Amino acid sequence: MEPTLTVRVRSRDGGATVERDDRLAVEEPLEIRVTAAGQPSPVSFVTTMRTPGRDEDLAAGLLFSEGVIERMTDLVGLGRPDDPRMEEELRANVLVARLAPDAFARSEKLRRGTIMGSACGVCGRTTIENVIPAGCAPVLSKVSVPAALLTSLPGRLSTRQSIFAATGGLHAVALFDAAGALQDVAEDIGRHNATDKLVGGYLRRGELPLGDRVLMVSGRAGFEILEKAYRAGIPIVASVSAPSSLAVELAEAAGITLVGFLRGERFNVYTHPGRIAG
């Protein structure tokens, strides 16, 4: 399934009207089903609206950020439904996660009853206690990055937003190491999905936590982005836009350095400024 769709539009420019092709970012539902050994059939865990691409990473990242998967061994298998009666178009929008018994038990308590829209990251979880339970440690990374490196990140992210360049309709997140080397970029119509795709890829490769990295977000730094960064052990989160009050509160409690309004040579540091040198 392609991430973009071409449509015909009537475009007005000054006094002239012309017909032309326009490319749109695709928004399709992805249903994530879960099962375990001994279960008669998979059950629906959640349906999320997403841009197709890196669906397996998205599913793994979402299950990890929701607390269903705590380690890679909790995810026994991940793939499309093995049902020859299912139409191919439907199969393309369904993934089945085979879970270890403990993970499946957690999924039963966390199962969503509603569709997650492209703007909904942690709908239903709005308190820090739900994200950082008592006894869980904050991010303790001693990584430090110079201010000059930080200000270079938005431009470097924008050059890698290929689908956004074509449609103007997607969010993007990028992961950089402490030397400023770009590690990965993910795009999606939902910024929380883009973060799940990125984190899910590292989870599937067994490369978490990410204690020496910087997460760069193309849009607003909301509570859900900080929640996912905390789960992945990312110590610095930077955004070109504003954070929410709850995002700042969570960053402070989670030990994450939160940077907002990162534009040109300017930025605000909202929490834990010691990781920004110079």
TILUMZA-875200 format. One record per residue: residue number from 1; x, y, z negated of N, C-alpha, C in turn. Coordinates in steps of 0.1 Angstrom, whole numbers, plus 5000, padded with zeros to 4 digits. Example, Ala and Ser with C-alpha at 12.3 -4.5 7.8 and 13.67 -1.06 7.14 Angstrom:
BEGIN
(1; (5132; 4943; 4922); (5123; 4955; 4922); (5132; 4967; 4922))
(2; (5128; 4978; 4929); (5137; 4989; 4929); (5129; 5000; 4921))
***
This chain:
BEGIN
(1; (5008; 4988; 5000); (5000; 5000; 5000); (5009; 5012; 5000))
(2; (5006; 5022; 5009); (5014; 5034; 5011); (5011; 5044; 5000))
(3; (5021; 5052; 4996); (5018; 5062; 4985); (5012; 5075; 4991))
(4; (5011; 5077; 5004); (5005; 5089; 5010); (4995; 5085; 5021))
(5; (4986; 5094; 5024); (4976; 5092; 5034); (4974; 5104; 5042))
(6; (4974; 5103; 5055); (4972; 5114; 5064); (4958; 5117; 5068))
(7; (4953; 5130; 5066); (4939; 5133; 5069); (4940; 5146; 5079))
(8; (4929; 5148; 5085); (4928; 5160; 5094); (4921; 5171; 5087))
(9; (4926; 5183; 5087); (4920; 5194; 5080); (4919; 5206; 5089))
(10; (4910; 5215; 5085); (4910; 5229; 5092); (4917; 5238; 5083))
(11; (4927; 5244; 5088); (4936; 5253; 5080); (4934; 5267; 5084))
(12; (4932; 5276; 5074); (4930; 5290; 5076); (4943; 5298; 5072))
(13; (4949; 5305; 5081); (4961; 5313; 5079); (4959; 5327; 5084))
(14; (4956; 5337; 5075); (4953; 5350; 5080); (4939; 5350; 5088))
(15; (4940; 5354; 5100); (4927; 5355; 5108); (4926; 5343; 5117))
(16; (4935; 5333; 5116); (4935; 5322; 5125); (4931; 5309; 5118))
(17; (4923; 5301; 5125); (4919; 5288; 5120); (4924; 5277; 5130))
(18; (4931; 5267; 5124); (4936; 5256; 5133); (4934; 5243; 5126))
(19; (4933; 5233; 5134); (4932; 5219; 5129); (4946; 5213; 5129))
(20; (4949; 5206; 5118); (4963; 5200; 5117); (4962; 5188; 5108))
(21; (4972; 5179; 5108); (4973; 5168; 5099); (4979; 5173; 5086))
(22; (4974; 5167; 5075); (4978; 5170; 5062); (4980; 5156; 5054))
(23; (4991; 5155; 5046); (4994; 5143; 5039); (4990; 5145; 5024))
(24; (4982; 5135; 5019); (4977; 5135; 5006); (4984; 5124; 4998))
(25; (4986; 5127; 4985); (4991; 5116; 4976); (4980; 5107; 4973))
(26; (4982; 5094; 4974); (4972; 5084; 4972); (4970; 5082; 4957))
(27; (4957; 5081; 4953); (4953; 5078; 4940); (4944; 5066; 4940))
(28; (4949; 5055; 4934); (4942; 5042; 4934); (4942; 5036; 4920))
(29; (4932; 5028; 4917); (4932; 5021; 4904); (4941; 5010; 4904))
(30; (4948; 5008; 4893); (4956; 4996; 4890); (4951; 4989; 4877))
(31; (4945; 4977; 4879); (4940; 4970; 4867); (4951; 4961; 4862))
(32; (4954; 4962; 4850); (4964; 4953; 4843); (4957; 4943; 4835))
(33; (4959; 4931; 4838); (4953; 4920; 4831); (4964; 4912; 4823))
(34; (4960; 4907; 4812); (4969; 4900; 4803); (4964; 4885; 4801))
(35; (4974; 4877; 4799); (4971; 4863; 4796); (4983; 4857; 4788))
(36; (4981; 4845; 4783); (4991; 4838; 4775); (4989; 4823; 4777))
(37; (4999; 4815; 4773); (4998; 4801; 4774); (4986; 4796; 4766))
(38; (4978; 4788; 4772); (4966; 4783; 4765); (4953; 4791; 4767))
(39; (4955; 4803; 4773); (4943; 4811; 4776); (4936; 4806; 4789))
(40; (4923; 4806; 4789); (4916; 4800; 4801); (4918; 4809; 4813))
(41; (4918; 4822; 4812); (4919; 4831; 4823); (4924; 4844; 4818))
(42; (4930; 4852; 4827); (4935; 4866; 4823); (4923; 4875; 4819))
(43; (4925; 4884; 4810); (4915; 4894; 4806); (4920; 4908; 4809))
(44; (4911; 4917; 4812); (4915; 4930; 4816); (4920; 4938; 4803))
(45; (4932; 4944; 4804); (4937; 4952; 4793); (4934; 4967; 4796))
(46; (4937; 4972; 4808); (4934; 4986; 4811); (4934; 4988; 4826))
(47; (4926; 4997; 4830); (4927; 5002; 4844); (4932; 5016; 4844))
(48; (4943; 5019; 4851); (4949; 5032; 4852); (4949; 5037; 4866))
(49; (4946; 5050; 4868); (4947; 5056; 4881); (4961; 5060; 4884))
(50; (4967; 5055; 4896); (4981; 5057; 4898); (4983; 5059; 4913))
(51; (4995; 5064; 4917); (5000; 5064; 4931); (5007; 5050; 4933))
(52; (5003; 5043; 4943); (5010; 5030; 4945); (5025; 5031; 4947))
(53; (5032; 5021; 4942); (5046; 5020; 4942); (5052; 5018; 4929))
(54; (5061; 5008; 4928); (5067; 5004; 4915); (5056; 5000; 4905))
(55; (5046; 4993; 4910); (5035; 4989; 4901); (5040; 4980; 4890))
(56; (5049; 4971; 4893); (5054; 4962; 4882); (5061; 4970; 4871))
(57; (5069; 4980; 4875); (5076; 4988; 4865); (5065; 4996; 4857))
(58; (5055; 5001; 4864); (5044; 5008; 4857); (5037; 4999; 4847))
(59; (5034; 4987; 4850); (5027; 4978; 4841); (5035; 4975; 4829))
(60; (5048; 4972; 4832); (5057; 4969; 4821); (5059; 4981; 4811))
(61; (5061; 4992; 4817); (5063; 5004; 4809); (5050; 5008; 4801))
(62; (5039; 5006; 4807); (5026; 5010; 4800); (5024; 5000; 4788))
(63; (5026; 4987; 4791); (5025; 4977; 4780); (5035; 4980; 4769))
(64; (5047; 4984; 4773); (5057; 4987; 4763); (5053; 5000; 4754))
(65; (5049; 5010; 4761); (5045; 5023; 4754); (5033; 5021; 4746))
(66; (5024; 5012; 4750); (5012; 5009; 4742); (5015; 5001; 4729))
(67; (5027; 4995; 4729); (5030; 4986; 4717); (5027; 4972; 4719))
(68; (5022; 4968; 4731); (5019; 4954; 4734); (5032; 4946; 4735))
(69; (5042; 4951; 4743); (5055; 4945; 4745); (5064; 4952; 4735))
(70; (5072; 4945; 4727); (5082; 4951; 4718); (5096; 4948; 4723))
(71; (5097; 4938; 4731); (5110; 4934; 4737); (5108; 4927; 4750))
(72; (5118; 4926; 4759); (5116; 4920; 4772); (5111; 4905; 4771))
(73; (5115; 4898; 4761); (5110; 4884; 4759); (5095; 4883; 4757))
(74; (5089; 4894; 4753); (5074; 4894; 4752); (5067; 4893; 4765))
(75; (5074; 4897; 4776); (5068; 4896; 4789); (5073; 4884; 4797))
(76; (5065; 4874; 4797); (5069; 4861; 4803); (5069; 4861; 4818))
(77; (5059; 4868; 4823); (5058; 4869; 4838); (5049; 4881; 4842))
(78; (5050; 4885; 4854); (5043; 4897; 4859); (5041; 4895; 4874))
(79; (5029; 4895; 4879); (5026; 4894; 4893); (5012; 4896; 4897))
(80; (5009; 4894; 4910); (4995; 4896; 4915); (4987; 4884; 4911))
(81; (4974; 4885; 4911); (4965; 4873; 4908); (4967; 4862; 4917))
(82; (4968; 4850; 4912); (4969; 4838; 4920); (4955; 4832; 4923))
(83; (4948; 4840; 4931); (4934; 4836; 4934); (4932; 4838; 4949))
(84; (4931; 4827; 4957); (4930; 4828; 4971); (4916; 4834; 4976))
(85; (4907; 4834; 4967); (4893; 4840; 4970); (4893; 4855; 4969))
(86; (4903; 4861; 4963); (4904; 4875; 4961); (4908; 4882; 4974))
(87; (4901; 4893; 4978); (4905; 4900; 4990); (4919; 4907; 4988))
(88; (4927; 4908; 4998); (4940; 4913; 4997); (4941; 4927; 4992))
(89; (4931; 4935; 4996); (4931; 4949; 4991); (4928; 4950; 4976))
(90; (4920; 4941; 4971); (4918; 4940; 4956); (4930; 4935; 4949))
(91; (4937; 4925; 4955); (4949; 4919; 4948); (4960; 4930; 4947))
(92; (4960; 4939; 4957); (4971; 4950; 4957); (4969; 4959; 4945))
(93; (4957; 4959; 4939); (4954; 4968; 4928); (4952; 4961; 4915))
(94; (4957; 4949; 4914); (4957; 4941; 4901); (4970; 4935; 4899))
(95; (4974; 4936; 4886); (4986; 4929; 4881); (4983; 4920; 4869))
(96; (4988; 4908; 4868); (4986; 4900; 4857); (4999; 4898; 4849))
(97; (4999; 4902; 4836); (5011; 4901; 4828); (5009; 4888; 4819))
(98; (5018; 4879; 4820); (5018; 4867; 4811); (5027; 4870; 4799))
(99; (5020; 4870; 4787); (5027; 4875; 4775); (5030; 4863; 4765))
(100; (5040; 4866; 4757); (5042; 4857; 4746); (5030; 4857; 4736))
(101; (5028; 4847; 4728); (5016; 4847; 4719); (5015; 4859; 4710))
(102; (5025; 4864; 4704); (5024; 4875; 4695); (5020; 4888; 4703))
(103; (5026; 4889; 4715); (5023; 4901; 4723); (5008; 4900; 4728))
(104; (5003; 4888; 4731); (4989; 4887; 4735); (4980; 4891; 4724))
(105; (4984; 4887; 4712); (4976; 4890; 4700); (4975; 4905; 4698))
(106; (4986; 4912; 4700); (4986; 4927; 4699); (4978; 4933; 4710))
(107; (4978; 4927; 4722); (4970; 4933; 4733); (4955; 4932; 4730))
(108; (4950; 4922; 4722); (4936; 4921; 4719); (4932; 4933; 4710))
(109; (4941; 4938; 4702); (4937; 4949; 4693); (4938; 4962; 4700))
(110; (4946; 4963; 4711); (4949; 4975; 4717); (4942; 4977; 4731))
(111; (4934; 4968; 4734); (4928; 4968; 4748); (4919; 4980; 4749))
(112; (4920; 4986; 4761); (4913; 4998; 4765); (4899; 4995; 4770))
(113; (4889; 5002; 4766); (4875; 4999; 4772); (4872; 5009; 4783))
(114; (4880; 5019; 4786); (4877; 5029; 4796); (4889; 5029; 4806))
(115; (4886; 5036; 4817); (4896; 5038; 4828); (4905; 5050; 4823))
(116; (4918; 5048; 4824); (4928; 5059; 4822); (4929; 5067; 4834))
(117; (4925; 5080; 4833); (4926; 5089; 4845); (4941; 5093; 4847))
(118; (4943; 5100; 4858); (4957; 5104; 4861); (4962; 5114; 4851))
(119; (4953; 5120; 4843); (4958; 5130; 4833); (4959; 5125; 4819))
(120; (4955; 5112; 4818); (4954; 5106; 4804); (4966; 5097; 4801))
(121; (4974; 5101; 4792); (4986; 5092; 4789); (4984; 5084; 4777))
(122; (4980; 5089; 4765); (4977; 5082; 4753); (4964; 5085; 4748))
(123; (4954; 5085; 4756); (4940; 5088; 4752); (4936; 5079; 4740))
(124; (4931; 5086; 4730); (4927; 5078; 4718); (4938; 5078; 4707))
(125; (4951; 5082; 4710); (4961; 5083; 4700); (4966; 5097; 4700))
(126; (4962; 5104; 4689); (4965; 5118; 4688); (4971; 5122; 4675))
(127; (4977; 5113; 4668); (4984; 5116; 4656); (4998; 5109; 4656))
(128; (5007; 5116; 4649); (5021; 5111; 4649); (5022; 5098; 4642))
(129; (5013; 5095; 4632); (5013; 5083; 4625); (5010; 5071; 4634))
(130; (5002; 5073; 4645); (4999; 5063; 4654); (5011; 5059; 4663))
(131; (5020; 5069; 4664); (5032; 5067; 4673); (5044; 5062; 4665))
(132; (5046; 5068; 4654); (5058; 5065; 4646); (5052; 5059; 4632))
(133; (5050; 5046; 4631); (5045; 5041; 4619); (5055; 5042; 4608))
(134; (5050; 5042; 4595); (5059; 5043; 4584); (5070; 5033; 4584))
(135; (5082; 5037; 4582); (5093; 5028; 4582); (5101; 5028; 4595))
(136; (5095; 5033; 4606); (5102; 5034; 4619); (5112; 5046; 4619))
(137; (5124; 5043; 4624); (5134; 5054; 4623); (5133; 5063; 4635))
(138; (5137; 5076; 4634); (5137; 5085; 4645); (5149; 5082; 4654))
(139; (5150; 5088; 4666); (5161; 5086; 4675); (5173; 5093; 4668))
(140; (5184; 5085; 4667); (5196; 5089; 4659); (5208; 5092; 4668))
(141; (5206; 5093; 4681); (5217; 5095; 4691); (5225; 5107; 4688))
(142; (5238; 5107; 4689); (5247; 5118; 4687); (5251; 5124; 4701))
(143; (5245; 5120; 4711); (5248; 5126; 4725); (5247; 5141; 4725))
(144; (5255; 5147; 4733); (5255; 5162; 4734); (5257; 5165; 4749))
(145; (5250; 5175; 4754); (5252; 5180; 4768); (5253; 5195; 4768))
(146; (5262; 5200; 4777); (5264; 5215; 4778); (5251; 5221; 4784))
(147; (5249; 5234; 4780); (5238; 5241; 4785); (5238; 5242; 4801))
(148; (5250; 5244; 4806); (5252; 5245; 4821); (5247; 5233; 4828))
(149; (5249; 5221; 4822); (5245; 5209; 4828); (5229; 5209; 4828))
(150; (5224; 5213; 4817); (5209; 5213; 4815); (5202; 5221; 4826))
(151; (5208; 5233; 4828); (5201; 5242; 4838); (5202; 5237; 4852))
(152; (5211; 5228; 4855); (5213; 5222; 4868); (5202; 5212; 4872))
(153; (5196; 5206; 4861); (5187; 5194; 4863); (5175; 5197; 4872))
(154; (5167; 5208; 4870); (5155; 5210; 4878); (5157; 5210; 4893))
(155; (5168; 5216; 4897); (5171; 5217; 4911); (5175; 5203; 4917))
(156; (5182; 5196; 4908); (5186; 5182; 4913); (5175; 5173; 4913))
(157; (5165; 5174; 4904); (5153; 5166; 4905); (5145; 5169; 4917))
(158; (5143; 5182; 4920); (5134; 5186; 4931); (5139; 5181; 4945))
(159; (5153; 5179; 4946); (5158; 5174; 4959); (5155; 5159; 4961))
(160; (5151; 5152; 4950); (5148; 5138; 4951); (5133; 5135; 4950))
(161; (5124; 5145; 4950); (5110; 5143; 4950); (5105; 5142; 4964))
(162; (5107; 5131; 4971); (5104; 5129; 4985); (5089; 5129; 4987))
(163; (5081; 5123; 4979); (5066; 5122; 4981); (5060; 5136; 4978))
(164; (5065; 5143; 4967); (5060; 5156; 4964); (5063; 5165; 4976))
(165; (5075; 5164; 4982); (5078; 5173; 4993); (5068; 5171; 5005))
(166; (5063; 5159; 5006); (5054; 5156; 5017); (5039; 5160; 5014))
(167; (5036; 5160; 5001); (5022; 5162; 4997); (5019; 5173; 4988))
(168; (5029; 5177; 4980); (5027; 5188; 4970); (5018; 5183; 4958))
(169; (5016; 5170; 4957); (5006; 5165; 4948); (5010; 5155; 4937))
(170; (5023; 5154; 4935); (5028; 5144; 4925); (5037; 5150; 4914))
(171; (5037; 5144; 4903); (5046; 5146; 4892); (5059; 5138; 4894))
(172; (5070; 5142; 4888); (5082; 5134; 4889); (5089; 5135; 4875))
(173; (5096; 5124; 4872); (5105; 5124; 4861); (5119; 5118; 4866))
(174; (5129; 5122; 4860); (5143; 5117; 4863); (5151; 5115; 4850))
(175; (5159; 5105; 4851); (5168; 5102; 4840); (5183; 5105; 4844))
(176; (5190; 5113; 4836); (5204; 5116; 4838); (5212; 5111; 4826))
(177; (5225; 5108; 4829); (5234; 5104; 4818); (5240; 5117; 4812))
(178; (5248; 5116; 4802); (5253; 5128; 4795); (5263; 5136; 4803))
(179; (5268; 5130; 4814); (5277; 5137; 4823); (5269; 5143; 4835))
(180; (5256; 5142; 4835); (5248; 5148; 4845); (5245; 5139; 4857))
(181; (5250; 5127; 4857); (5248; 5118; 4869); (5233; 5113; 4869))
(182; (5227; 5114; 4880); (5213; 5110; 4882); (5212; 5094; 4881))
(183; (5204; 5089; 4873); (5202; 5075; 4871); (5190; 5069; 4878))
(184; (5179; 5076; 4878); (5167; 5071; 4884); (5157; 5082; 4885))
(185; (5148; 5081; 4895); (5137; 5091; 4897); (5124; 5083; 4899))
(186; (5113; 5087; 4893); (5100; 5081; 4896); (5089; 5092; 4898))
(187; (5080; 5089; 4908); (5070; 5099; 4911); (5056; 5092; 4909))
(188; (5046; 5100; 4906); (5032; 5095; 4905); (5023; 5106; 4903))
(189; (5010; 5104; 4906); (5000; 5115; 4905); (4998; 5118; 4890))
(190; (5001; 5109; 4881); (5001; 5111; 4867); (5015; 5111; 4861))
(191; (5018; 5122; 4854); (5032; 5123; 4848); (5035; 5112; 4838))
(192; (5025; 5107; 4831); (5027; 5096; 4822); (5030; 5083; 4829))
(193; (5023; 5081; 4841); (5026; 5070; 4849); (5041; 5070; 4855))
(194; (5045; 5082; 4859); (5059; 5083; 4864); (5069; 5079; 4853))
(195; (5066; 5083; 4840); (5075; 5080; 4829); (5074; 5065; 4827))
(196; (5062; 5059; 4827); (5061; 5045; 4825); (5069; 5037; 4836))
(197; (5068; 5042; 4849); (5075; 5035; 4859); (5090; 5035; 4857))
(198; (5095; 5047; 4852); (5110; 5048; 4849); (5114; 5039; 4838))
(199; (5107; 5040; 4826); (5110; 5033; 4815); (5108; 5018; 4817))
(200; (5097; 5014; 4824); (5095; 5000; 4827); (5105; 4994; 4835))
(201; (5112; 5001; 4844); (5123; 4996; 4852); (5134; 4992; 4843))
(202; (5138; 5001; 4834); (5149; 4998; 4825); (5145; 4986; 4815))
(203; (5133; 4986; 4811); (5128; 4975; 4802); (5130; 4961; 4810))
(204; (5126; 4961; 4822); (5126; 4948; 4830); (5141; 4944; 4832))
(205; (5150; 4953; 4833); (5164; 4950; 4835); (5171; 4948; 4822))
(206; (5164; 4949; 4810); (5170; 4947; 4797); (5180; 4958; 4793))
(207; (5177; 4970; 4797); (5187; 4981; 4795); (5182; 4992; 4785))
(208; (5172; 4988; 4777); (5167; 4997; 4766); (5175; 4994; 4754))
(209; (5176; 5004; 4744); (5172; 5018; 4745); (5182; 5026; 4753))
(210; (5177; 5038; 4756); (5184; 5048; 4764); (5190; 5059; 4756))
(211; (5198; 5056; 4746); (5203; 5065; 4736); (5212; 5076; 4740))
(212; (5217; 5076; 4753); (5227; 5086; 4757); (5222; 5093; 4770))
(213; (5209; 5094; 4772); (5203; 5099; 4784); (5194; 5111; 4782))
(214; (5192; 5118; 4793); (5183; 5130; 4793); (5171; 5127; 4802))
(215; (5159; 5129; 4798); (5147; 5128; 4806); (5143; 5141; 4811))
(216; (5142; 5143; 4824); (5138; 5156; 4830); (5124; 5154; 4836))
(217; (5114; 5163; 4832); (5100; 5162; 4836); (5097; 5174; 4845))
(218; (5090; 5171; 4856); (5087; 5182; 4866); (5076; 5191; 4861))
(219; (5067; 5186; 4852); (5056; 5194; 4847); (5056; 5197; 4832))
(220; (5044; 5198; 4826); (5043; 5201; 4812); (5048; 5189; 4804))
(221; (5055; 5192; 4793); (5059; 5182; 4783); (5048; 5180; 4773))
(222; (5040; 5170; 4776); (5029; 5167; 4767); (5032; 5157; 4756))
(223; (5023; 5155; 4747); (5025; 5145; 4736); (5029; 5131; 4742))
(224; (5022; 5127; 4753); (5024; 5114; 4758); (5038; 5111; 4763))
(225; (5044; 5122; 4769); (5058; 5121; 4774); (5067; 5118; 4762))
(226; (5065; 5126; 4752); (5074; 5124; 4740); (5072; 5111; 4734))
(227; (5060; 5106; 4733); (5057; 5092; 4728); (5065; 5082; 4736))
(228; (5065; 5083; 4749); (5072; 5073; 4757); (5087; 5074; 4756))
(229; (5092; 5086; 4755); (5106; 5088; 4753); (5111; 5083; 4740))
(230; (5103; 5084; 4730); (5106; 5079; 4717); (5107; 5064; 4717))
(231; (5097; 5057; 4724); (5097; 5043; 4725); (5110; 5038; 4732))
(232; (5114; 5046; 4742); (5126; 5042; 4750); (5139; 5046; 4744))
(233; (5139; 5053; 4732); (5151; 5058; 4726); (5158; 5069; 4733))
(234; (5151; 5077; 4740); (5157; 5088; 4748); (5158; 5100; 4738))
(235; (5170; 5106; 4737); (5172; 5116; 4727); (5169; 5131; 4731))
(236; (5169; 5133; 4745); (5167; 5147; 4750); (5156; 5146; 4761))
(237; (5146; 5155; 4759); (5136; 5156; 4769); (5135; 5171; 4773))
(238; (5136; 5173; 4787); (5136; 5187; 4792); (5124; 5188; 4802))
(239; (5118; 5200; 4802); (5107; 5202; 4811); (5108; 5216; 4817))
(240; (5103; 5218; 4829); (5103; 5231; 4835); (5091; 5239; 4830))
(241; (5082; 5233; 4823); (5070; 5240; 4818); (5070; 5240; 4803))
(242; (5058; 5243; 4797); (5057; 5244; 4783); (5054; 5231; 4777))
(243; (5058; 5229; 4764); (5053; 5217; 4756); (5040; 5221; 4749))
(244; (5033; 5211; 4745); (5022; 5213; 4736); (5026; 5214; 4722))
(245; (5018; 5219; 4713); (5021; 5219; 4699); (5023; 5206; 4693))
(246; (5015; 5196; 4697); (5017; 5182; 4692); (5029; 5176; 4697))
(247; (5033; 5179; 4710); (5046; 5174; 4715); (5058; 5179; 4707))
(248; (5057; 5192; 4703); (5068; 5197; 4695); (5068; 5190; 4681))
(249; (5056; 5188; 4675); (5056; 5182; 4662); (5061; 5167; 4663))
(250; (5058; 5160; 4674); (5062; 5147; 4675); (5077; 5146; 4678))
(251; (5083; 5156; 4686); (5097; 5156; 4689); (5105; 5159; 4676))
(252; (5100; 5167; 4667); (5107; 5170; 4655); (5107; 5157; 4646))
(253; (5096; 5151; 4645); (5095; 5139; 4637); (5103; 5127; 4643))
(254; (5104; 5126; 4656); (5110; 5115; 4663); (5125; 5117; 4665))
(255; (5130; 5129; 4661); (5145; 5131; 4663); (5149; 5134; 4677))
(256; (5139; 5139; 4685); (5142; 5142; 4699); (5144; 5157; 4701))
(257; (5154; 5160; 4709); (5157; 5174; 4713); (5147; 5177; 4725))
(258; (5139; 5187; 4723); (5128; 5191; 4733); (5132; 5204; 4738))
(259; (5133; 5205; 4752); (5136; 5217; 4759); (5125; 5220; 4768))
(260; (5120; 5233; 4768); (5109; 5237; 4777); (5113; 5249; 4785))
(261; (5105; 5253; 4795); (5107; 5264; 4803); (5121; 5265; 4809))
(262; (5125; 5253; 4813); (5139; 5252; 4819); (5139; 5257; 4833))
(263; (5142; 5270; 4835); (5141; 5276; 4848); (5153; 5285; 4850))
(264; (5160; 5283; 4861); (5172; 5292; 4863); (5182; 5290; 4852))
(265; (5186; 5301; 4846); (5196; 5300; 4835); (5189; 5301; 4821))
(266; (5175; 5300; 4821); (5168; 5302; 4809); (5162; 5289; 4804))
(267; (5160; 5287; 4791); (5153; 5276; 4785); (5150; 5279; 4771))
(268; (5140; 5272; 4765); (5138; 5272; 4751); (5141; 5258; 4745))
(269; (5147; 5258; 4733); (5150; 5246; 4726); (5140; 5246; 4714))
(270; (5131; 5236; 4714); (5121; 5236; 4703); (5124; 5228; 4691))
(271; (5132; 5218; 4693); (5136; 5209; 4682); (5150; 5204; 4684))
(272; (5156; 5201; 4672); (5170; 5195; 4672); (5179; 5201; 4682))
(273; (5183; 5214; 4681); (5191; 5220; 4691); (5206; 5216; 4690))
(274; (5210; 5208; 4680); (5224; 5205; 4679); (5229; 5197; 4691))
(275; (5220; 5191; 4699); (5225; 5183; 4710); (5228; 5191; 4723))
(276; (5225; 5204; 4722); (5228; 5213; 4733); (5240; 5221; 4730))
(277; (5251; 5219; 4737); (5264; 5225; 4734); (5265; 5238; 4742))
(278; (5272; 5248; 4736); (5275; 5260; 4743); (5263; 5270; 4745))
***
